[in-house]
Amino acid sequence: MTDHHVAEADLTAEHLPGDARLSIAELDQCVHCGLCLNHCPTYRVTQLEPESPRGRIHLVRAAAEGRIEPNARFGEHIYLCLMCRACETACPSGVQYGRIAEAAREVLGPPGGPLARTLTRLAFTQLFPYPRRLRLAATLLRFYQRSGLQCRSRGSSLPRSPTSCRRSAPAAREWRCCPAA
């Protein structure tokens, strides 16, 4: 085999820099005009470029080219997106930002740590489909809140009397055991 053929063989997808799953056509459609910025709720709140569609497209392109790693910090920016796709309606180039974000999330995997993913999976497979289990969980949570254990676990002192946690008839959402933080 000649040196030329060896060089071609070494350029398989696993040897290329970046992640080939992030190399999608939508990345090249963005002209970085910034018209999406005012339509993005996360950008309006944070005023940070990496929290805008334009910034996230730049991050995904950098990951696709191998300039940055698709690590946890990269994931923070990607998962902060609400996926509302308001930016798509504002884009004069017709960039389908949702496809870019979905590809990035696919590479990153589900959000959260292993414990959070396990608890989520258990809740959706072992709790929510079973009304009796759900009622039992709600009863236990209600006891946890009303007994003062919630205050103690948050580092606060217990309420002065058992009735100080509960207010008379007002809505349950107004009821608080712990003082407002």
C-alpha positions in Angstrom: 0.0 0.0 0.0 1.4 3.4 -0.9 1.7 6.3 1.5 -1.1 8.0 -0.3 -3.5 5.1 0.4 -2.4 4.9 4.0 -3.1 8.6 4.5 -6.6 8.1 3.0 -7.3 5.1 5.2 -6.4 7.1 8.3 -9.0 9.8 7.5 -12.0 7.7 8.7 -14.7 9.4 10.7 -13.1 8.2 14.0 -9.8 10.0 13.2 -11.3 13.3 12.0 -11.3 16.1 14.5 -14.7 17.0 15.9 -17.9 15.1 16.0 -19.3 14.1 12.6 -22.8 13.9 14.0 -22.7 17.7 14.5 -21.7 18.5 10.9 -25.2 19.3 9.6 -26.2 21.6 6.7 -28.1 24.0 8.9 -24.8 25.2 10.5 -23.8 26.7 7.1 -27.1 28.5 6.6 -26.7 31.0 9.5 -25.3 34.3 8.4 -24.9 35.6 12.0 -27.1 38.6 11.4 -28.4 38.7 15.0 -32.1 39.1 14.1 -32.8 36.0 16.2 -31.4 37.6 19.4 -34.5 39.6 20.5 -36.8 36.6 19.9 -34.8 34.2 22.1 -36.1 34.2 25.7 -32.8 32.9 27.2 -30.8 35.6 25.5 -33.3 38.3 26.6 -32.8 37.3 30.2 -29.1 36.6 30.3 -27.8 39.0 27.6 -25.0 36.5 26.9 -24.0 35.5 23.4 -23.5 31.8 24.1 -27.2 31.7 25.3 -28.5 33.0 22.0 -29.2 30.9 18.9 -26.3 32.6 17.1 -24.0 31.8 20.0 -25.1 28.2 20.2 -24.7 27.7 16.5 -21.2 29.0 16.8 -20.6 26.5 19.7 -22.0 23.6 17.7 -19.9 24.5 14.7 -16.8 24.7 16.9 -17.6 21.2 18.3 -18.2 19.9 14.8 -14.8 21.2 13.7 -13.1 19.9 16.8 -12.1 23.3 18.2 -14.0 22.5 21.4 -15.1 19.4 23.1 -18.9 18.6 23.5 -18.5 18.4 27.3 -20.6 19.4 30.3 -19.9 23.1 29.9 -20.9 23.0 26.2 -24.0 21.1 27.4 -25.0 23.8 29.8 -25.4 26.3 26.9 -27.2 23.8 24.8 -29.6 22.6 27.5 -30.4 26.1 28.6 -32.3 26.6 25.3 -36.0 26.2 25.8 -36.5 24.8 22.3 -39.3 27.2 21.7 -38.0 27.9 18.1 -39.0 31.5 18.2 -35.6 32.2 16.6 -36.6 30.2 13.5 -39.5 32.6 12.7 -37.2 35.6 12.9 -34.4 34.1 10.8 -34.2 35.6 7.3 -32.0 32.7 6.2 -34.5 30.1 7.3 -32.1 28.3 9.6 -33.9 25.4 11.3 -32.2 25.9 14.7 -34.2 23.1 16.3 -32.4 20.6 14.1 -29.0 22.0 15.3 -30.0 21.9 19.0 -31.5 18.4 18.6 -28.3 17.1 17.0 -26.2 18.7 19.8 -28.5 17.2 22.5 -28.2 13.8 20.8 -24.4 14.0 21.1 -24.5 15.1 24.7 -27.0 12.6 25.9 -29.7 13.2 28.4 -29.2 16.1 30.9 -28.2 15.6 34.5 -26.1 13.1 36.3 -26.5 9.4 36.6 -28.6 9.7 39.8 -31.0 12.3 38.2 -31.4 10.2 35.1 -32.1 7.1 37.2 -34.7 8.9 39.3 -36.4 10.3 36.3 -36.5 6.9 34.6 -38.0 5.3 37.7 -40.6 8.1 38.1 -41.7 7.7 34.5 -41.7 3.9 34.5 -42.6 2.9 38.1 -44.5 5.8 39.6 -46.5 7.9 37.1 -48.2 5.0 35.2 -49.6 3.6 38.5 -52.2 5.8 40.2 -52.0 4.0 43.6 -48.3 4.5 43.8 -48.7 8.1 42.8 -51.3 8.7 45.5 -49.0 7.0 48.1 -46.1 9.2 47.0 -48.3 12.3 47.2 -49.4 11.3 50.7 -45.8 10.8 51.9 -44.8 14.1 50.4 -47.7 15.8 52.1 -46.7 14.3 55.5 -43.0 15.4 54.8 -44.1 19.0 54.3 -46.6 19.2 57.2 -44.6 17.3 59.8 -41.7 19.8 59.8 -39.2 17.4 58.3 -39.0 19.7 55.2 -37.9 22.6 57.4 -35.4 20.5 59.3 -33.9 19.1 56.1 -33.5 22.6 54.7 -31.6 23.6 57.9 -34.4 25.7 59.3 -35.8 25.3 62.8 -39.1 23.5 63.2 -42.3 25.5 63.4 -43.3 26.7 66.8 -46.5 24.8 66.8 -48.0 22.1 64.6 -50.7 24.6 63.4 -48.2 27.3 62.5 -47.4 25.6 59.3 -51.0 25.5 58.2 -53.1 28.5 57.5 -56.8 28.2 57.8 -58.7 27.7 54.5 -56.7 29.6 51.9 -55.2 27.9 48.9 -52.6 25.2 49.6 -50.0 27.1 47.5 -50.0 29.9 50.1 -49.2 27.4 52.9 -45.5 27.5 53.9 -43.6 25.7 56.6 -40.3 27.3 56.1 -39.7 31.0 56.1 -39.2 32.5 52.6 -35.6 32.4 51.5 
